[in-house]
Amino acid sequence: MSGGAKDPAARRSRTAVALAASVAIAAAASAAPARADDRIRVDDTYGRIEGDLSLLGGLGATFGPRAPRASAEIRARYLGAAGLFASYEDALGLAVTTPRRLFALGLEGRPAFLGRWLLGKETGVAFLDLVVDSVGVDLGVVFAQPSDKPLSPRPGFESGLGLEIPLFGRASGLFLTTRGGVRWSHLGLAGSTPGGADDRALYGQVGLAWQEVFMAHLVDLGDRRDP
């Protein structure tokens, strides 16, 4: 009888220990996904995938080949990776320079962002990630107006690189923009002996720009058209 009385107590003790161990294991198992969820909730895109379209507008100055010119630009980007740009430069009559006015239209590619993000290569430092991912290549046509002639109807070509420095650490916000490259007039493209400094010249730009990210539903545009 005494041994029988001890057996139920021993079984209750073992049951309590097993239950406590099960609770501990369950708690540990749930803690790991929670920590993973916390990492997932950290936005290492800094707002870049809150929308599929970003618009940037800025003002600044362009230098080269002679006196500086006031400049304005607008850029539209799809998923922060590729897009279109248009820019306008004007000497504002403050200096005799060539070209006096210039229009540029073209394509922009920014290959670093999507590749680094999809591969998990972001550093987690907003300033560094946004600067590295902002490196872009511009290819476009330019229409220049010399100081003593009307606007040329024959386009030239420009190739450049750009870098944007975030001032707020977010995709939507204020940026310091820097760009530079090479421009050729139509004469320079034809291989003619350059007749002026603007036929084949380096240029540089610096300015301030505001970028805003929107959800334009360009990704699922085809799906939304289906009945």
N, C-alpha and C positions, 0 to 999 in steps of 0.2 A: 504493500500500500504506500509506504513512504517513497519507494522508487517511482510508483505511478504518479504520486503527487508532484515529484520533481520534474517528470517529463513534460507536463503541460507548461510549467514555468520556463523550462529550457526552450521549449518550442516558441513561446511568446517572445523570449529574449532574442532568439535567432530571427524571428519575424520582424522585430523592431529594428534590428541591425540591418537586415536586408532592405527594409523600407527606407531607412535613412540613407543607405548607399545608393538606392535607386533615385532618391530625390537629389542627392549630390551629383550623380551622373547626369541626370536630366538638366540640372541647373548649369553644369559645365557645358553640356551640348548646346543649350540655348544661348549661352553667352557668346560663343564663337560666331554664330550667324549675326548676333546683334552687333558685334564689333565689325563684321563685314558690311552689315547694313549701314553702319556709321560711315564707313569709308565710301560706300556707294553714294550716300547722301551728300558727300563733299563734292561741290561742283567744280571739277578741275577744268571745265570749259569756260568758267567765269562769265556765263551768260551767253556764250556763242551759239548754243543749241536751243536757246529759249525761242528762237525763231529760225526760219530758213532764209530770210532775206535781211541783209544789213545795208543801210544807206549812210554814206559819209559825205559831209560837205565841209569844205575848208577854205581858208584865205591865207595868203602868204606872199612870198617873194621868190622870183626866179632870177638866177644869176647866170650870165653867159649868153652869147659870146662877148657882149660889151656891158653897157649899163644895166642895172637890175630893172625888173618889171614887176608890177603888182600882178598877183595870180589868184585865180579861184578854181576850185575843182569840185566835182561830184563823182561819187563812185557807188555802184550797186554791186553787191556780192552775194553769191548763192552759197549758203552754208559756210561762209567765211573763207571759201577756197578759190573761187573763180568769179569773174564778173566783168563789168564794163566800166570805163571811165571817160570823162570829158573834162577838159580844162581850157581856161582862157587866160591869156596874159596881155597886159597893156602897159606901155610906158607912161601913160597918163600925161603925155606932153611935157614931162619934167626933164627929159633928157633926149638928146638925139642919139638913138640907138637902133640897131638892126638885129632882129626884126622889131618893128614898132608894136605890132600886134601879132598874136599867134593863137590859133585854135588847134586843139589836139583831141582825137577820138581814138579809142582803142580797147584792147583786151588786157585783163590783168589775171595773173595766175599766182596763187599762194599755196604751194604744195605741202608746206610743213605741217599745218594744223591737223588736218584729218588723219594723215599718216601717223603722226606722233600720238595723237589721242587714241586712235583705234588700237595702236600697239602698246598703249599704257606707258608711253615715254614722257608724259608731262612731269615736271619737277614738283608741282604743287606750290610753287612760288609764282604768284599772279604776274608780277612785273616781268620776270624772266620768261615765263611761258608766252605771254602776250607779245613781247618784243620778238622772240625767236620766230613765233608763228606768223608775225606780220610781214616777214621778208617776202616781197613779191616781185614779179617780173612784169614789166609793161611793154607791150608792143602795139604801135599805133601809127596813124597817119597824122601829119601836121600840115596846116595851111598857114603860111606866114605872110605878113605884109611888111615889106621893106620900108625904111624911113622915107623914101622919096617915090614910092610906087604904090599902086593899088594892091589889094589882097590877091595873091596868086591863086588862080583856079587849079593849078597843078599841085597835087599834094607831095610832100616829102614823107620821111619816115623817121620814127623815133624808137629807140630801144633803151630801156632803163630799169633800174632797181629801186625799190622803195623800202622804207623802214618806218614803223609807227610806234611811238613810245607812249604808253598809257599813263595818264595823270591820275586816274581814279582806280586803277586795278580791276576794271571791268570791261567787258566788250562794248557795252553802251556807256559812252562818256567822252571826255575830252582827251585828245591825243596831240602830241607834238609829232609832226610829219616831216620826214626828210626823204628826198628823192634825187636821183641823178642819173645821167646817161649820155647818150649821143644822139644827135639829130642830123639828118641829111636832107638837103633840099632836093628837088627833082633833078637839078643839074648834077648834084653830088651822086645821086643814085645812077645817073646815066654815065658816070665815069668821066664827065667833063672836068677840065681844069677848074678848080674852085675860083669863082669870081669874087667871092666875098667871105667874110668870117662866118656867115650863116649857112654857107653851102655844106659845111661839115664841121660841127662844133660840139663841144661838151656843154652840158647844162647842169645846174643844181637848183634844188628847190627846198625851202624850209617854210613851215607854216603851222597853224593850229587848225584842228578839225574836230568836229563832233560826229560821233557815230551812234546810230540807233539800230537795234535789232528788232525785227518785226516777224510775226508769223503770217506769211503771205500764202501758205499752203501750196507752195510750188511743188513740193515733194509729192503730194497726193492729188495734184490737179487732175490727172487722167482718171483717177478713181472717182473723184467727186462729179465728173461729167457723166459717168455711167449711170443709167437709171437704177 
